Amino acid sequence: MDFILNFLRILFWIFLGLTLLGMFRPWWVLWFLDRQNRLLVLKYFGSITVLLGLAVLVAEQLFN
């Protein structure tokens, strides 16, 4: 079970870093889209970051 918790934590930190990077240079994280802006960074990467953060909190409560 520690593997799942660590995997979720790593994914959370990666997506948090990508979200922060996208706030400075949206093109670096949204290179695959026609339009790149900060709102789209928050929409895609920010929502995944929030969901992963909630998943980490729930997993910590379940596994501890």
Secondary structure, DSSP 8 states (H G I E B T S, - for coil): -HHHHHHHHHHHHHHHHHHHHHHH-HHHH-TTSS---HHHHIIIIIHHHHHHHHHHHHHHHHH-
